[in-house]
Protein backbone atom coordinates (compact mmCIF):
# COMPACT_ATOMS: atom_id res chain seq x y z
CA UNK A 1 0.00 0.00 0.00
CA UNK A 2 2.75 2.44 0.91
CA UNK A 3 4.33 2.03 -2.54
CA UNK A 4 1.00 2.78 -4.22
CA UNK A 5 0.48 5.87 -2.07
CA UNK A 6 3.86 7.32 -2.96
CA UNK A 7 3.71 6.31 -6.61
CA UNK A 8 0.31 7.92 -7.15
CA UNK A 9 1.09 11.04 -5.13
CA UNK A 10 -1.60 10.36 -2.54
CA UNK A 11 -1.27 11.31 1.10
CA UNK A 12 -2.15 9.22 4.11
CA UNK A 13 -4.31 11.00 6.68
CA UNK A 14 -4.95 10.03 10.28
CA UNK A 15 -8.12 11.49 11.73
CA UNK A 16 -11.07 10.80 14.00
CA UNK A 17 -13.16 8.31 12.05
CA UNK A 18 -16.35 9.94 13.39
CA UNK A 19 -15.36 13.32 11.86
CA UNK A 20 -13.48 12.61 8.64
CA UNK A 21 -11.84 15.90 7.53
CA UNK A 22 -12.93 15.81 3.89
CA UNK A 23 -15.78 17.33 1.89
CA UNK A 24 -18.91 15.39 0.97
CA UNK A 25 -18.40 13.00 -1.95
CA UNK A 26 -14.72 13.90 -2.28
CA UNK A 27 -13.19 10.39 -2.22
CA UNK A 28 -13.29 7.55 -4.72
CA UNK A 29 -11.89 5.02 -2.22
CA UNK A 30 -11.81 4.71 1.56
CA UNK A 31 -9.39 2.03 2.76
CA UNK A 32 -8.96 0.68 6.28
CA UNK A 33 -6.63 -2.03 7.47
CA UNK A 34 -7.44 -3.04 11.05
CA UNK A 35 -8.54 0.38 12.21
CA UNK A 36 -12.18 -0.65 12.47
CA UNK A 37 -11.78 -3.85 14.48
CA UNK A 38 -14.54 -4.06 17.12
CA UNK A 39 -12.34 -6.28 19.27
CA UNK A 40 -9.74 -3.53 19.63
CA UNK A 41 -11.56 -0.20 19.27
CA UNK A 42 -14.89 1.20 20.42
CA UNK A 43 -16.82 3.14 17.80
CA UNK A 44 -20.28 4.50 17.21
CA UNK A 45 -20.51 2.30 14.12
CA UNK A 46 -23.66 3.98 12.75
CA UNK A 47 -21.86 7.37 12.81
CA UNK A 48 -18.63 5.88 11.47
CA UNK A 49 -20.32 4.21 8.50
CA UNK A 50 -22.38 7.31 7.71
CA UNK A 51 -19.14 9.38 7.69
CA UNK A 52 -17.49 6.95 5.28
CA UNK A 53 -20.57 7.16 3.04
CA UNK A 54 -20.58 10.97 3.30
CA UNK A 55 -17.02 11.39 1.98
CA UNK A 56 -17.30 8.72 -0.73
CA UNK A 57 -18.49 9.63 -4.20
CA UNK A 58 -21.51 7.76 -5.53
CA UNK A 59 -20.24 4.36 -6.71
CA UNK A 60 -17.08 4.97 -4.63
CA UNK A 61 -15.57 1.95 -2.90
CA UNK A 62 -14.99 1.21 0.79
CA UNK A 63 -12.34 -1.48 1.32
CA UNK A 64 -11.64 -2.84 4.77
CA UNK A 65 -9.43 -5.53 6.20
CA UNK A 66 -9.96 -6.96 9.68
CA UNK A 67 -13.09 -6.21 11.60
CA UNK A 68 -16.66 -7.33 11.16
CA UNK A 69 -18.68 -4.16 10.73
CA UNK A 70 -22.45 -4.40 11.29
CA UNK A 71 -23.95 -5.38 7.92
CA UNK A 72 -27.31 -3.74 8.68
CA UNK A 73 -25.53 -0.37 9.00
CA UNK A 74 -23.36 -0.90 5.92
CA UNK A 75 -26.35 -1.92 3.81
CA UNK A 76 -28.02 1.46 4.42
CA UNK A 77 -25.36 3.12 2.26
CA UNK A 78 -23.47 0.39 0.41
CA UNK A 79 -23.87 -2.63 -1.85
CA UNK A 80 -21.57 -5.52 -1.04
CA UNK A 81 -19.20 -6.34 -3.89
CA UNK A 82 -17.11 -8.89 -1.95
CA UNK A 83 -17.53 -10.15 1.59
CA UNK A 84 -15.83 -13.21 2.97
CA UNK A 85 -15.00 -13.52 6.64
CA UNK A 86 -11.96 -15.66 5.86
CA UNK A 87 -10.56 -13.95 2.77
CA UNK A 88 -10.30 -10.23 3.34
CA UNK A 89 -10.64 -7.56 2.07
CA UNK A 90 -14.35 -6.87 2.15
CA UNK A 91 -15.38 -4.46 -0.58
CA UNK A 92 -18.49 -2.28 -0.52
CA UNK A 93 -19.72 0.17 -3.18
CA UNK A 94 -21.65 3.32 -2.23
CA UNK A 95 -25.24 3.25 -3.46
CA UNK A 96 -26.79 6.02 -5.53
CA UNK A 97 -28.92 8.35 -3.43
C-alpha positions in Angstrom: 0.0 0.0 0.0 2.8 2.4 0.9 4.3 2.0 -2.5 1.0 2.8 -4.2 0.5 5.9 -2.1 3.9 7.3 -3.0 3.7 6.3 -6.6 0.3 7.9 -7.2 1.1 11.0 -5.1 -1.6 10.4 -2.5 -1.3 11.3 1.1 -2.1 9.2 4.1 -4.3 11.0 6.7 -5.0 10.0 10.3 -8.1 11.5 11.7 -11.1 10.8 14.0 -13.2 8.3 12.0 -16.3 9.9 13.4 -15.4 13.3 11.9 -13.5 12.6 8.6 -11.8 15.9 7.5 -12.9 15.8 3.9 -15.8 17.3 1.9 -18.9 15.4 1.0 -18.4 13.0 -2.0 -14.7 13.9 -2.3 -13.2 10.4 -2.2 -13.3 7.5 -4.7 -11.9 5.0 -2.2 -11.8 4.7 1.6 -9.4 2.0 2.8 -9.0 0.7 6.3 -6.6 -2.0 7.5 -7.4 -3.0 11.0 -8.5 0.4 12.2 -12.2 -0.7 12.5 -11.8 -3.8 14.5 -14.5 -4.1 17.1 -12.3 -6.3 19.3 -9.7 -3.5 19.6 -11.6 -0.2 19.3 -14.9 1.2 20.4 -16.8 3.1 17.8 -20.3 4.5 17.2 -20.5 2.3 14.1 -23.7 4.0 12.8 -21.9 7.4 12.8 -18.6 5.9 11.5 -20.3 4.2 8.5 -22.4 7.3 7.7 -19.1 9.4 7.7 -17.5 6.9 5.3 -20.6 7.2 3.0 -20.6 11.0 3.3 -17.0 11.4 2.0 -17.3 8.7 -0.7 -18.5 9.6 -4.2 -21.5 7.8 -5.5 -20.2 4.4 -6.7 -17.1 5.0 -4.6 -15.6 1.9 -2.9 -15.0 1.2 0.8 -12.3 -1.5 1.3 -11.6 -2.8 4.8 -9.4 -5.5 6.2 -10.0 -7.0 9.7 -13.1 -6.2 11.6 -16.7 -7.3 11.2 -18.7 -4.2 10.7 -22.4 -4.4 11.3 -24.0 -5.4 7.9 -27.3 -3.7 8.7 -25.5 -0.4 9.0 -23.4 -0.9 5.9 -26.3 -1.9 3.8 -28.0 1.5 4.4 -25.4 3.1 2.3 -23.5 0.4 0.4 -23.9 -2.6 -1.9 -21.6 -5.5 -1.0 -19.2 -6.3 -3.9 -17.1 -8.9 -2.0 -17.5 -10.2 1.6 -15.8 -13.2 3.0 -15.0 -13.5 6.6 -12.0 -15.7 5.9 -10.6 -13.9 2.8 -10.3 -10.2 3.3 -10.6 -7.6 2.1 -14.4 -6.9 2.2 -15.4 -4.5 -0.6 -18.5 -2.3 -0.5 -19.7 0.2 -3.2 -21.7 3.3 -2.2 -25.2 3.2 -3.5 -26.8 6.0 -5.5 -28.9 8.4 -3.4 
